[in-house]
Amino acid sequence: MNQSDVLFLVVFLILLSSLTVFVVQFARSRRGRGGSDDGRAGWWEGPWDDDDKSR
């Protein structure tokens, strides 16, 4: 196993872990939107949305 093989393996593992984190975060955000209101706003909602709960 030479140096380019190790570099490829490291880059592949970094990309795989980044993709896994992205998919998990996306799945958690999609699951959090379904009907249950636990008081947490989405990452796109700021404090300016708190006074308009009729939507």
mmCIF entry with sequence, helices, sheets and N, C-alpha, C, O atoms, coordinates in Angstrom:
data_MODEL
# 
_entry.id   MODEL 
# 
_entity.id                         1 
_entity.type                       polymer 
_entity.pdbx_number_of_molecules   1 
# 
_entity_poly.entity_id                      1 
_entity_poly.type                           'polypeptide(L)' 
_entity_poly.nstd_linkage                   no 
_entity_poly.nstd_monomer                   no 
_entity_poly.pdbx_seq_one_letter_code       MNQSDVLFLVVFLILLSSLTVFVVQFARSRRGRGGSDDGRAGWWEGPWDDDDKSR 
_entity_poly.pdbx_seq_one_letter_code_can   MNQSDVLFLVVFLILLSSLTVFVVQFARSRRGRGGSDDGRAGWWEGPWDDDDKSR 
_entity_poly.pdbx_strand_id                 A 
# 
loop_
_entity_poly_seq.entity_id 
_entity_poly_seq.num 
_entity_poly_seq.mon_id 
_entity_poly_seq.hetero 
1 1  MET n 
1 2  ASN n 
1 3  GLN n 
1 4  SER n 
1 5  ASP n 
1 6  VAL n 
1 7  LEU n 
1 8  PHE n 
1 9  LEU n 
1 10 VAL n 
1 11 VAL n 
1 12 PHE n 
1 13 LEU n 
1 14 ILE n 
1 15 LEU n 
1 16 LEU n 
1 17 SER n 
1 18 SER n 
1 19 LEU n 
1 20 THR n 
1 21 VAL n 
1 22 PHE n 
1 23 VAL n 
1 24 VAL n 
1 25 GLN n 
1 26 PHE n 
1 27 ALA n 
1 28 ARG n 
1 29 SER n 
1 30 ARG n 
1 31 ARG n 
1 32 GLY n 
1 33 ARG n 
1 34 GLY n 
1 35 GLY n 
1 36 SER n 
1 37 ASP n 
1 38 ASP n 
1 39 GLY n 
1 40 ARG n 
1 41 ALA n 
1 42 GLY n 
1 43 TRP n 
1 44 TRP n 
1 45 GLU n 
1 46 GLY n 
1 47 PRO n 
1 48 TRP n 
1 49 ASP n 
1 50 ASP n 
1 51 ASP n 
1 52 ASP n 
1 53 LYS n 
1 54 SER n 
1 55 ARG n 
# 
_struct_asym.id          A 
_struct_asym.entity_id   1 
# 
loop_
_struct_conf.conf_type_id 
_struct_conf.id 
_struct_conf.pdbx_PDB_helix_id 
_struct_conf.beg_label_comp_id 
_struct_conf.beg_label_asym_id 
_struct_conf.beg_label_seq_id 
_struct_conf.pdbx_beg_PDB_ins_code 
_struct_conf.end_label_comp_id 
_struct_conf.end_label_asym_id 
_struct_conf.end_label_seq_id 
_struct_conf.pdbx_end_PDB_ins_code 
_struct_conf.beg_auth_comp_id 
_struct_conf.beg_auth_asym_id 
_struct_conf.beg_auth_seq_id 
_struct_conf.end_auth_comp_id 
_struct_conf.end_auth_asym_id 
_struct_conf.end_auth_seq_id 
_struct_conf.pdbx_PDB_helix_class 
_struct_conf.details 
_struct_conf.pdbx_PDB_helix_length 
HELX_P HELX_P1 AA1 GLN A 3  ? GLY A 32 ? GLN A 3  GLY A 32 1 ? 30 
HELX_P HELX_P2 AA2 PRO A 47 ? ASP A 49 ? PRO A 47 ASP A 49 5 ? 3  
# 
_struct_conf_type.id          HELX_P 
_struct_conf_type.criteria    ? 
_struct_conf_type.reference   ? 
# 
loop_
_atom_site.group_PDB 
_atom_site.id 
_atom_site.type_symbol 
_atom_site.label_atom_id 
_atom_site.label_alt_id 
_atom_site.label_comp_id 
_atom_site.label_asym_id 
_atom_site.label_entity_id 
_atom_site.label_seq_id 
_atom_site.pdbx_PDB_ins_code 
_atom_site.Cartn_x 
_atom_site.Cartn_y 
_atom_site.Cartn_z 
_atom_site.occupancy 
_atom_site.B_iso_or_equiv 
_atom_site.pdbx_formal_charge 
_atom_site.auth_seq_id 
_atom_site.auth_comp_id 
_atom_site.auth_asym_id 
_atom_site.auth_atom_id 
_atom_site.pdbx_PDB_model_num 
ATOM 1   N N  . MET A 1 1  ? 0.865   -1.185 0.000  1.00 0.00 ? 1  MET A N  1 
ATOM 2   C CA . MET A 1 1  ? 0.000   0.000  0.000  1.00 0.00 ? 1  MET A CA 1 
ATOM 3   C C  . MET A 1 1  ? 0.903   1.237  0.000  1.00 0.00 ? 1  MET A C  1 
ATOM 4   O O  . MET A 1 1  ? 1.633   1.476  0.962  1.00 0.00 ? 1  MET A O  1 
ATOM 5   N N  . ASN A 1 2  ? 0.850   2.007  -1.064 1.00 0.00 ? 2  ASN A N  1 
ATOM 6   C CA . ASN A 1 2  ? 1.725   3.172  -1.155 1.00 0.00 ? 2  ASN A CA 1 
ATOM 7   C C  . ASN A 1 2  ? 1.001   4.445  -0.675 1.00 0.00 ? 2  ASN A C  1 
ATOM 8   O O  . ASN A 1 2  ? -0.134  4.391  -0.204 1.00 0.00 ? 2  ASN A O  1 
ATOM 9   N N  . GLN A 1 3  ? 1.674   5.555  -0.806 1.00 0.00 ? 3  GLN A N  1 
ATOM 10  C CA . GLN A 1 3  ? 1.168   6.803  -0.242 1.00 0.00 ? 3  GLN A CA 1 
ATOM 11  C C  . GLN A 1 3  ? -0.113  7.280  -0.941 1.00 0.00 ? 3  GLN A C  1 
ATOM 12  O O  . GLN A 1 3  ? -0.994  7.831  -0.281 1.00 0.00 ? 3  GLN A O  1 
ATOM 13  N N  . SER A 1 4  ? -0.233  7.086  -2.226 1.00 0.00 ? 4  SER A N  1 
ATOM 14  C CA . SER A 1 4  ? -1.439  7.540  -2.917 1.00 0.00 ? 4  SER A CA 1 
ATOM 15  C C  . SER A 1 4  ? -2.652  6.697  -2.523 1.00 0.00 ? 4  SER A C  1 
ATOM 16  O O  . SER A 1 4  ? -3.772  7.209  -2.495 1.00 0.00 ? 4  SER A O  1 
ATOM 17  N N  . ASP A 1 5  ? -2.445  5.411  -2.218 1.00 0.00 ? 5  ASP A N  1 
ATOM 18  C CA . ASP A 1 5  ? -3.542  4.575  -1.749 1.00 0.00 ? 5  ASP A CA 1 
ATOM 19  C C  . ASP A 1 5  ? -4.043  5.048  -0.381 1.00 0.00 ? 5  ASP A C  1 
ATOM 20  O O  . ASP A 1 5  ? -5.248  5.084  -0.131 1.00 0.00 ? 5  ASP A O  1 
ATOM 21  N N  . VAL A 1 6  ? -3.122  5.402  0.484  1.00 0.00 ? 6  VAL A N  1 
ATOM 22  C CA . VAL A 1 6  ? -3.498  5.890  1.811  1.00 0.00 ? 6  VAL A CA 1 
ATOM 23  C C  . VAL A 1 6  ? -4.231  7.220  1.695  1.00 0.00 ? 6  VAL A C  1 
ATOM 24  O O  . VAL A 1 6  ? -5.229  7.443  2.380  1.00 0.00 ? 6  VAL A O  1 
ATOM 25  N N  . LEU A 1 7  ? -3.742  8.103  0.832  1.00 0.00 ? 7  LEU A N  1 
ATOM 26  C CA . LEU A 1 7  ? -4.401  9.390  0.624  1.00 0.00 ? 7  LEU A CA 1 
ATOM 27  C C  . LEU A 1 7  ? -5.813  9.193  0.081  1.00 0.00 ? 7  LEU A C  1 
ATOM 28  O O  . LEU A 1 7  ? -6.747  9.858  0.531  1.00 0.00 ? 7  LEU A O  1 
ATOM 29  N N  . PHE A 1 8  ? -5.977  8.292  -0.875 1.00 0.00 ? 8  PHE A N  1 
ATOM 30  C CA . PHE A 1 8  ? -7.302  8.001  -1.415 1.00 0.00 ? 8  PHE A CA 1 
ATOM 31  C C  . PHE A 1 8  ? -8.213  7.462  -0.326 1.00 0.00 ? 8  PHE A C  1 
ATOM 32  O O  . PHE A 1 8  ? -9.382  7.843  -0.259 1.00 0.00 ? 8  PHE A O  1 
ATOM 33  N N  . LEU A 1 9  ? -7.708  6.589  0.523  1.00 0.00 ? 9  LEU A N  1 
ATOM 34  C CA . LEU A 1 9  ? -8.510  6.014  1.595  1.00 0.00 ? 9  LEU A CA 1 
ATOM 35  C C  . LEU A 1 9  ? -8.949  7.083  2.594  1.00 0.00 ? 9  LEU A C  1 
ATOM 36  O O  . LEU A 1 9  ? -10.098 7.091  3.036  1.00 0.00 ? 9  LEU A O  1 
ATOM 37  N N  . VAL A 1 10 ? -8.045  7.970  2.943  1.00 0.00 ? 10 VAL A N  1 
ATOM 38  C CA . VAL A 1 10 ? -8.376  9.040  3.897  1.00 0.00 ? 10 VAL A CA 1 
ATOM 39  C C  . VAL A 1 10 ? -9.420  9.980  3.307  1.00 0.00 ? 10 VAL A C  1 
ATOM 40  O O  . VAL A 1 10 ? -10.378 10.342 3.990  1.00 0.00 ? 10 VAL A O  1 
ATOM 41  N N  . VAL A 1 11 ? -9.250  10.378 2.054  1.00 0.00 ? 11 VAL A N  1 
ATOM 42  C CA . VAL A 1 11 ? -10.214 11.266 1.410  1.00 0.00 ? 11 VAL A CA 1 
ATOM 43  C C  . VAL A 1 11 ? -11.577 10.583 1.285  1.00 0.00 ? 11 VAL A C  1 
ATOM 44  O O  . VAL A 1 11 ? -12.617 11.207 1.494  1.00 0.00 ? 11 VAL A O  1 
ATOM 45  N N  . PHE A 1 12 ? -11.558 9.295  0.942  1.00 0.00 ? 12 PHE A N  1 
ATOM 46  C CA . PHE A 1 12 ? -12.803 8.557  0.832  1.00 0.00 ? 12 PHE A CA 1 
ATOM 47  C C  . PHE A 1 12 ? -13.516 8.484  2.182  1.00 0.00 ? 12 PHE A C  1 
ATOM 48  O O  . PHE A 1 12 ? -14.734 8.653  2.238  1.00 0.00 ? 12 PHE A O  1 
ATOM 49  N N  . LEU A 1 13 ? -12.797 8.239  3.253  1.00 0.00 ? 13 LEU A N  1 
ATOM 50  C CA . LEU A 1 13 ? -13.416 8.168  4.580  1.00 0.00 ? 13 LEU A CA 1 
ATOM 51  C C  . LEU A 1 13 ? -13.964 9.519  5.031  1.00 0.00 ? 13 LEU A C  1 
ATOM 52  O O  . LEU A 1 13 ? -15.013 9.578  5.672  1.00 0.00 ? 13 LEU A O  1 
ATOM 53  N N  . ILE A 1 14 ? -13.272 10.590 4.705  1.00 0.00 ? 14 ILE A N  1 
ATOM 54  C CA . ILE A 1 14 ? -13.761 11.931 5.050  1.00 0.00 ? 14 ILE A CA 1 
ATOM 55  C C  . ILE A 1 14 ? -15.046 12.240 4.293  1.00 0.00 ? 14 ILE A C  1 
ATOM 56  O O  . ILE A 1 14 ? -16.004 12.746 4.877  1.00 0.00 ? 14 ILE A O  1 
ATOM 57  N N  . LEU A 1 15 ? -15.072 11.942 3.010  1.00 0.00 ? 15 LEU A N  1 
ATOM 58  C CA . LEU A 1 15 ? -16.278 12.184 2.212  1.00 0.00 ? 15 LEU A CA 1 
ATOM 59  C C  . LEU A 1 15 ? -17.441 11.312 2.682  1.00 0.00 ? 15 LEU A C  1 
ATOM 60  O O  . LEU A 1 15 ? -18.581 11.773 2.729  1.00 0.00 ? 15 LEU A O  1 
ATOM 61  N N  . LEU A 1 16 ? -17.165 10.074 3.025  1.00 0.00 ? 16 LEU A N  1 
ATOM 62  C CA . LEU A 1 16 ? -18.212 9.174  3.487  1.00 0.00 ? 16 LEU A CA 1 
ATOM 63  C C  . LEU A 1 16 ? -18.796 9.641  4.820  1.00 0.00 ? 16 LEU A C  1 
ATOM 64  O O  . LEU A 1 16 ? -20.011 9.602  5.016  1.00 0.00 ? 16 LEU A O  1 
ATOM 65  N N  . SER A 1 17 ? -17.944 10.075 5.722  1.00 0.00 ? 17 SER A N  1 
ATOM 66  C CA . SER A 1 17 ? -18.450 10.557 7.017  1.00 0.00 ? 17 SER A CA 1 
ATOM 67  C C  . SER A 1 17 ? -19.211 11.874 6.851  1.00 0.00 ? 17 SER A C  1 
ATOM 68  O O  . SER A 1 17 ? -20.205 12.096 7.542  1.00 0.00 ? 17 SER A O  1 
ATOM 69  N N  . SER A 1 18 ? -18.767 12.742 5.957  1.00 0.00 ? 18 SER A N  1 
ATOM 70  C CA . SER A 1 18 ? -19.489 13.990 5.711  1.00 0.00 ? 18 SER A CA 1 
ATOM 71  C C  . SER A 1 18 ? -20.861 13.715 5.115  1.00 0.00 ? 18 SER A C  1 
ATOM 72  O O  . SER A 1 18 ? -21.847 14.343 5.500  1.00 0.00 ? 18 SER A O  1 
ATOM 73  N N  . LEU A 1 19 ? -20.926 12.784 4.186  1.00 0.00 ? 19 LEU A N  1 
ATOM 74  C CA . LEU A 1 19 ? -22.201 12.425 3.586  1.00 0.00 ? 19 LEU A CA 1 
ATOM 75  C C  . LEU A 1 19 ? -23.140 11.806 4.618  1.00 0.00 ? 19 LEU A C  1 
ATOM 76  O O  . LEU A 1 19 ? -24.341 12.076 4.608  1.00 0.00 ? 19 LEU A O  1 
ATOM 77  N N  . THR A 1 20 ? -22.598 10.985 5.498  1.00 0.00 ? 20 THR A N  1 
ATOM 78  C CA . THR A 1 20 ? -23.416 10.369 6.545  1.00 0.00 ? 20 THR A CA 1 
ATOM 79  C C  . THR A 1 20 ? -23.984 11.422 7.481  1.00 0.00 ? 20 THR A C  1 
ATOM 80  O O  . THR A 1 20 ? -25.163 11.369 7.830  1.00 0.00 ? 20 THR A O  1 
ATOM 81  N N  . VAL A 1 21 ? -23.164 12.373 7.889  1.00 0.00 ? 21 VAL A N  1 
ATOM 82  C CA . VAL A 1 21 ? -23.637 13.447 8.765  1.00 0.00 ? 21 VAL A CA 1 
ATOM 83  C C  . VAL A 1 21 ? -24.711 14.272 8.068  1.00 0.00 ? 21 VAL A C  1 
ATOM 84  O O  . VAL A 1 21 ? -25.709 14.628 8.694  1.00 0.00 ? 21 VAL A O  1 
ATOM 85  N N  . PHE A 1 22 ? -24.530 14.580 6.800  1.00 0.00 ? 22 PHE A N  1 
ATOM 86  C CA . PHE A 1 22 ? -25.522 15.346 6.046  1.00 0.00 ? 22 PHE A CA 1 
ATOM 87  C C  . PHE A 1 22 ? -26.850 14.605 5.965  1.00 0.00 ? 22 PHE A C  1 
ATOM 88  O O  . PHE A 1 22 ? -27.907 15.201 6.173  1.00 0.00 ? 22 PHE A O  1 
ATOM 89  N N  . VAL A 1 23 ? -26.804 13.314 5.666  1.00 0.00 ? 23 VAL A N  1 
ATOM 90  C CA . VAL A 1 23 ? -28.034 12.528 5.543  1.00 0.00 ? 23 VAL A CA 1 
ATOM 91  C C  . VAL A 1 23 ? -28.747 12.428 6.878  1.00 0.00 ? 23 VAL A C  1 
ATOM 92  O O  . VAL A 1 23 ? -29.972 12.531 6.929  1.00 0.00 ? 23 VAL A O  1 
ATOM 93  N N  . VAL A 1 24 ? -28.007 12.229 7.958  1.00 0.00 ? 24 VAL A N  1 
ATOM 94  C CA . VAL A 1 24 ? -28.628 12.136 9.285  1.00 0.00 ? 24 VAL A CA 1 
ATOM 95  C C  . VAL A 1 24 ? -29.269 13.463 9.667  1.00 0.00 ? 24 VAL A C  1 
ATOM 96  O O  . VAL A 1 24 ? -30.388 13.474 10.181 1.00 0.00 ? 24 VAL A O  1 
ATOM 97  N N  . GLN A 1 25 ? -28.596 14.570 9.430  1.00 0.00 ? 25 GLN A N  1 
ATOM 98  C CA . GLN A 1 25 ? -29.172 15.873 9.749  1.00 0.00 ? 25 GLN A CA 1 
ATOM 99  C C  . GLN A 1 25 ? -30.414 16.146 8.910  1.00 0.00 ? 25 GLN A C  1 
ATOM 100 O O  . GLN A 1 25 ? -31.393 16.695 9.414  1.00 0.00 ? 25 GLN A O  1 
ATOM 101 N N  . PHE A 1 26 ? -30.382 15.772 7.646  1.00 0.00 ? 26 PHE A N  1 
ATOM 102 C CA . PHE A 1 26 ? -31.534 15.973 6.775  1.00 0.00 ? 26 PHE A CA 1 
ATOM 103 C C  . PHE A 1 26 ? -32.716 15.123 7.232  1.00 0.00 ? 26 PHE A C  1 
ATOM 104 O O  . PHE A 1 26 ? -33.856 15.587 7.243  1.00 0.00 ? 26 PHE A O  1 
ATOM 105 N N  . ALA A 1 27 ? -32.440 13.885 7.607  1.00 0.00 ? 27 ALA A N  1 
ATOM 106 C CA . ALA A 1 27 ? -33.517 13.002 8.060  1.00 0.00 ? 27 ALA A CA 1 
ATOM 107 C C  . ALA A 1 27 ? -34.108 13.497 9.373  1.00 0.00 ? 27 ALA A C  1 
ATOM 108 O O  . ALA A 1 27 ? -35.321 13.418 9.569  1.00 0.00 ? 27 ALA A O  1 
ATOM 109 N N  . ARG A 1 28 ? -33.278 14.004 10.268 1.00 0.00 ? 28 ARG A N  1 
ATOM 110 C CA . ARG A 1 28 ? -33.788 14.533 11.540 1.00 0.00 ? 28 ARG A CA 1 
ATOM 111 C C  . ARG A 1 28 ? -34.640 15.766 11.316 1.00 0.00 ? 28 ARG A C  1 
ATOM 112 O O  . ARG A 1 28 ? -35.649 15.949 11.997 1.00 0.00 ? 28 ARG A O  1 
ATOM 113 N N  . SER A 1 29 ? -34.251 16.621 10.369 1.00 0.00 ? 29 SER A N  1 
ATOM 114 C CA . SER A 1 29 ? -35.040 17.832 10.123 1.00 0.00 ? 29 SER A CA 1 
ATOM 115 C C  . SER A 1 29 ? -36.361 17.492 9.451  1.00 0.00 ? 29 SER A C  1 
ATOM 116 O O  . SER A 1 29 ? -37.369 18.146 9.719  1.00 0.00 ? 29 SER A O  1 
ATOM 117 N N  . ARG A 1 30 ? -36.380 16.480 8.583  1.00 0.00 ? 30 ARG A N  1 
ATOM 118 C CA . ARG A 1 30 ? -37.632 16.073 7.941  1.00 0.00 ? 30 ARG A CA 1 
ATOM 119 C C  . ARG A 1 30 ? -38.573 15.424 8.953  1.00 0.00 ? 30 ARG A C  1 
ATOM 120 O O  . ARG A 1 30 ? -39.782 15.654 8.912  1.00 0.00 ? 30 ARG A O  1 
ATOM 121 N N  . ARG A 1 31 ? -38.031 14.621 9.853  1.00 0.00 ? 31 ARG A N  1 
ATOM 122 C CA . ARG A 1 31 ? -38.855 13.941 10.834 1.00 0.00 ? 31 ARG A CA 1 
ATOM 123 C C  . ARG A 1 31 ? -39.426 14.935 11.839 1.00 0.00 ? 31 ARG A C  1 
ATOM 124 O O  . ARG A 1 31 ? -40.534 14.740 12.339 1.00 0.00 ? 31 ARG A O  1 
ATOM 125 N N  . GLY A 1 32 ? -38.690 15.988 12.138 1.00 0.00 ? 32 GLY A N  1 
ATOM 126 C CA . GLY A 1 32 ? -39.132 16.960 13.131 1.00 0.00 ? 32 GLY A CA 1 
ATOM 127 C C  . GLY A 1 32 ? -40.289 17.817 12.673 1.00 0.00 ? 32 GLY A C  1 
ATOM 128 O O  . GLY A 1 32 ? -40.930 18.470 13.495 1.00 0.00 ? 32 GLY A O  1 
ATOM 129 N N  . ARG A 1 33 ? -40.577 17.833 11.365 1.00 0.00 ? 33 ARG A N  1 
ATOM 130 C CA . ARG A 1 33 ? -41.638 18.688 10.854 1.00 0.00 ? 33 ARG A CA 1 
ATOM 131 C C  . ARG A 1 33 ? -43.022 18.058 10.936 1.00 0.00 ? 33 ARG A C  1 
ATOM 132 O O  . ARG A 1 33 ? -44.017 18.754 10.735 1.00 0.00 ? 33 ARG A O  1 
ATOM 133 N N  . GLY A 1 34 ? -43.114 16.778 11.223 1.00 0.00 ? 34 GLY A N  1 
ATOM 134 C CA . GLY A 1 34 ? -44.408 16.139 11.159 1.00 0.00 ? 34 GLY A CA 1 
ATOM 135 C C  . GLY A 1 34 ? -45.280 16.430 12.351 1.00 0.00 ? 34 GLY A C  1 
ATOM 136 O O  . GLY A 1 34 ? -44.986 15.872 13.408 1.00 0.00 ? 34 GLY A O  1 
ATOM 137 N N  . GLY A 1 35 ? -46.263 17.193 12.309 1.00 0.00 ? 35 GLY A N  1 
ATOM 138 C CA . GLY A 1 35 ? -47.298 17.449 13.266 1.00 0.00 ? 35 GLY A CA 1 
ATOM 139 C C  . GLY A 1 35 ? -46.979 17.669 14.728 1.00 0.00 ? 35 GLY A C  1 
ATOM 140 O O  . GLY A 1 35 ? -47.709 18.415 15.381 1.00 0.00 ? 35 GLY A O  1 
ATOM 141 N N  . SER A 1 36 ? -45.956 17.081 15.280 1.00 0.00 ? 36 SER A N  1 
ATOM 142 C CA . SER A 1 36 ? -45.706 17.237 16.714 1.00 0.00 ? 36 SER A CA 1 
ATOM 143 C C  . SER A 1 36 ? -45.015 18.570 16.969 1.00 0.00 ? 36 SER A C  1 
ATOM 144 O O  . SER A 1 36 ? -43.961 18.856 16.401 1.00 0.00 ? 36 SER A O  1 
ATOM 145 N N  . ASP A 1 37 ? -45.614 19.368 17.820 1.00 0.00 ? 37 ASP A N  1 
ATOM 146 C CA . ASP A 1 37 ? -45.051 20.683 18.116 1.00 0.00 ? 37 ASP A CA 1 
ATOM 147 C C  . ASP A 1 37 ? -44.339 20.610 19.450 1.00 0.00 ? 37 ASP A C  1 
ATOM 148 O O  . ASP A 1 37 ? -44.978 20.673 20.501 1.00 0.00 ? 37 ASP A O  1 
ATOM 149 N N  . ASP A 1 38 ? -43.027 20.479 19.421 1.00 0.00 ? 38 ASP A N  1 
ATOM 150 C CA . ASP A 1 38 ? -42.266 20.364 20.663 1.00 0.00 ? 38 ASP A CA 1 
ATOM 151 C C  . ASP A 1 38 ? -41.626 21.689 21.066 1.00 0.00 ? 38 ASP A C  1 
ATOM 152 O O  . ASP A 1 38 ? -40.787 21.720 21.966 1.00 0.00 ? 38 ASP A O  1 
ATOM 153 N N  . GLY A 1 39 ? -42.008 22.771 20.417 1.00 0.00 ? 39 GLY A N  1 
ATOM 154 C CA . GLY A 1 39 ? -41.513 24.081 20.818 1.00 0.00 ? 39 GLY A CA 1 
ATOM 155 C C  . GLY A 1 39 ? -40.238 24.510 20.131 1.00 0.00 ? 39 GLY A C  1 
ATOM 156 O O  . GLY A 1 39 ? -39.801 25.649 20.299 1.00 0.00 ? 39 GLY A O  1 
ATOM 157 N N  . ARG A 1 40 ? -39.634 23.629 19.363 1.00 0.00 ? 40 ARG A N  1 
ATOM 158 C CA . ARG A 1 40 ? -38.396 24.006 18.681 1.00 0.00 ? 40 ARG A CA 1 
ATOM 159 C C  . ARG A 1 40 ? -38.708 24.483 17.278 1.00 0.00 ? 40 ARG A C  1 
ATOM 160 O O  . ARG A 1 40 ? -39.470 23.845 16.552 1.00 0.00 ? 40 ARG A O  1 
ATOM 161 N N  . ALA A 1 41 ? -38.124 25.594 16.900 1.00 0.00 ? 41 ALA A N  1 
ATOM 162 C CA . ALA A 1 41 ? -38.313 26.106 15.550 1.00 0.00 ? 41 ALA A CA 1 
ATOM 163 C C  . ALA A 1 41 ? -37.271 25.482 14.637 1.00 0.00 ? 41 ALA A C  1 
ATOM 164 O O  . ALA A 1 41 ? -36.263 24.953 15.105 1.00 0.00 ? 41 ALA A O  1 
ATOM 165 N N  . GLY A 1 42 ? -37.514 25.545 13.330 1.00 0.00 ? 42 GLY A N  1 
ATOM 166 C CA . GLY A 1 42 ? -36.537 25.057 12.380 1.00 0.00 ? 42 GLY A CA 1 
ATOM 167 C C  . GLY A 1 42 ? -35.355 26.014 12.310 1.00 0.00 ? 42 GLY A C  1 
ATOM 168 O O  . GLY A 1 42 ? -35.420 27.128 12.830 1.00 0.00 ? 42 GLY A O  1 
ATOM 169 N N  . TRP A 1 43 ? -34.275 25.578 11.668 1.00 0.00 ? 43 TRP A N  1 
ATOM 170 C CA . TRP A 1 43 ? -33.071 26.397 11.628 1.00 0.00 ? 43 TRP A CA 1 
ATOM 171 C C  . TRP A 1 43 ? -33.290 27.670 10.816 1.00 0.00 ? 43 TRP A C  1 
ATOM 172 O O  . TRP A 1 43 ? -32.544 28.636 10.977 1.00 0.00 ? 43 TRP A O  1 
ATOM 173 N N  . TRP A 1 44 ? -34.309 27.688 9.939  1.00 0.00 ? 44 TRP A N  1 
ATOM 174 C CA . TRP A 1 44 ? -34.550 28.867 9.108  1.00 0.00 ? 44 TRP A CA 1 
ATOM 175 C C  . TRP A 1 44 ? -35.437 29.881 9.815  1.00 0.00 ? 44 TRP A C  1 
ATOM 176 O O  . TRP A 1 44 ? -35.560 31.015 9.351  1.00 0.00 ? 44 TRP A O  1 
ATOM 177 N N  . GLU A 1 45 ? -36.054 29.501 10.920 1.00 0.00 ? 45 GLU A N  1 
ATOM 178 C CA . GLU A 1 45 ? -36.964 30.397 11.606 1.00 0.00 ? 45 GLU A CA 1 
ATOM 179 C C  . GLU A 1 45 ? -36.214 31.151 12.704 1.00 0.00 ? 45 GLU A C  1 
ATOM 180 O O  . GLU A 1 45 ? -35.506 30.556 13.517 1.00 0.00 ? 45 GLU A O  1 
ATOM 181 N N  . GLY A 1 46 ? -36.378 32.419 12.707 1.00 0.00 ? 46 GLY A N  1 
ATOM 182 C CA . GLY A 1 46 ? -35.732 33.231 13.721 1.00 0.00 ? 46 GLY A CA 1 
ATOM 183 C C  . GLY A 1 46 ? -36.726 33.701 14.762 1.00 0.00 ? 46 GLY A C  1 
ATOM 184 O O  . GLY A 1 46 ? -37.889 33.301 14.724 1.00 0.00 ? 46 GLY A O  1 
ATOM 185 N N  . PRO A 1 47 ? -36.297 34.540 15.689 1.00 0.00 ? 47 PRO A N  1 
ATOM 186 C CA . PRO A 1 47 ? -37.199 35.034 16.721 1.00 0.00 ? 47 PRO A CA 1 
ATOM 187 C C  . PRO A 1 47 ? -38.304 35.921 16.164 1.00 0.00 ? 47 PRO A C  1 
ATOM 188 O O  . PRO A 1 47 ? -39.307 36.160 16.836 1.00 0.00 ? 47 PRO A O  1 
ATOM 189 N N  . TRP A 1 48 ? -38.127 36.410 14.943 1.00 0.00 ? 48 TRP A N  1 
ATOM 190 C CA . TRP A 1 48 ? -39.158 37.262 14.332 1.00 0.00 ? 48 TRP A CA 1 
ATOM 191 C C  . TRP A 1 48 ? -40.390 36.451 13.943 1.00 0.00 ? 48 TRP A C  1 
ATOM 192 O O  . TRP A 1 48 ? -41.433 37.040 13.657 1.00 0.00 ? 48 TRP A O  1 
ATOM 193 N N  . ASP A 1 49 ? -40.308 35.125 13.923 1.00 0.00 ? 49 ASP A N  1 
ATOM 194 C CA . ASP A 1 49 ? -41.457 34.286 13.575 1.00 0.00 ? 49 ASP A CA 1 
ATOM 195 C C  . ASP A 1 49 ? -42.270 33.872 14.783 1.00 0.00 ? 49 ASP A C  1 
ATOM 196 O O  . ASP A 1 49 ? -43.322 33.255 14.617 1.00 0.00 ? 49 ASP A O  1 
ATOM 197 N N  . ASP A 1 50 ? -41.830 34.183 15.991 1.00 0.00 ? 50 ASP A N  1 
ATOM 198 C CA . ASP A 1 50 ? -42.518 33.718 17.192 1.00 0.00 ? 50 ASP A CA 1 
ATOM 199 C C  . ASP A 1 50 ? -43.877 34.358 17.379 1.00 0.00 ? 50 ASP A C  1 
ATOM 200 O O  . ASP A 1 50 ? -44.790 33.727 17.913 1.00 0.00 ? 50 ASP A O  1 
ATOM 201 N N  . ASP A 1 51 ? -44.027 35.609 16.945 1.00 0.00 ? 51 ASP A N  1 
ATOM 202 C CA . ASP A 1 51 ? -45.296 36.301 17.176 1.00 0.00 ? 51 ASP A CA 1 
ATOM 203 C C  . ASP A 1 51 ? -46.343 36.007 16.104 1.00 0.00 ? 51 ASP A C  1 
ATOM 204 O O  . ASP A 1 51 ? -47.462 36.512 16.192 1.00 0.00 ? 51 ASP A O  1 
ATOM 205 N N  . ASP A 1 52 ? -46.010 35.208 15.103 1.00 0.00 ? 52 ASP A N  1 
ATOM 206 C CA . ASP A 1 52 ? -46.948 34.889 14.035 1.00 0.00 ? 52 ASP A CA 1 
ATOM 207 C C  . ASP A 1 52 ? -47.156 33.374 14.000 1.00 0.00 ? 52 ASP A C  1 
ATOM 208 O O  . ASP A 1 52 ? -46.690 32.703 13.079 1.00 0.00 ? 52 ASP A O  1 
ATOM 209 N N  . LYS A 1 53 ? -47.849 32.843 14.990 1.00 0.00 ? 53 LYS A N  1 
ATOM 210 C CA . LYS A 1 53 ? -48.035 31.398 15.090 1.00 0.00 ? 53 LYS A CA 1 
ATOM 211 C C  . LYS A 1 53 ? -49.265 30.913 14.343 1.00 0.00 ? 53 LYS A C  1 
ATOM 212 O O  . LYS A 1 53 ? -49.532 29.712 14.346 1.00 0.00 ? 53 LYS A O  1 
ATOM 213 N N  . SER A 1 54 ? -50.032 31.803 13.698 1.00 0.00 ? 54 SER A N  1 
ATOM 214 C CA . SER A 1 54 ? -51.251 31.389 13.023 1.00 0.00 ? 54 SER A CA 1 
ATOM 215 C C  . SER A 1 54 ? -50.966 30.633 11.741 1.00 0.00 ? 54 SER A C  1 
ATOM 216 O O  . SER A 1 54 ? -51.853 29.950 11.229 1.00 0.00 ? 54 SER A O  1 
ATOM 217 N N  . ARG A 1 55 ? -49.749 30.733 11.199 1.00 0.00 ? 55 ARG A N  1 
ATOM 218 C CA . ARG A 1 55 ? -49.417 30.037 9.954  1.00 0.00 ? 55 ARG A CA 1 
ATOM 219 C C  . ARG A 1 55 ? -49.161 28.585 10.182 1.00 0.00 ? 55 ARG A C  1 
ATOM 220 O O  . ARG A 1 55 ? -48.868 27.854 9.236  1.00 0.00 ? 55 ARG A O  1 
# 
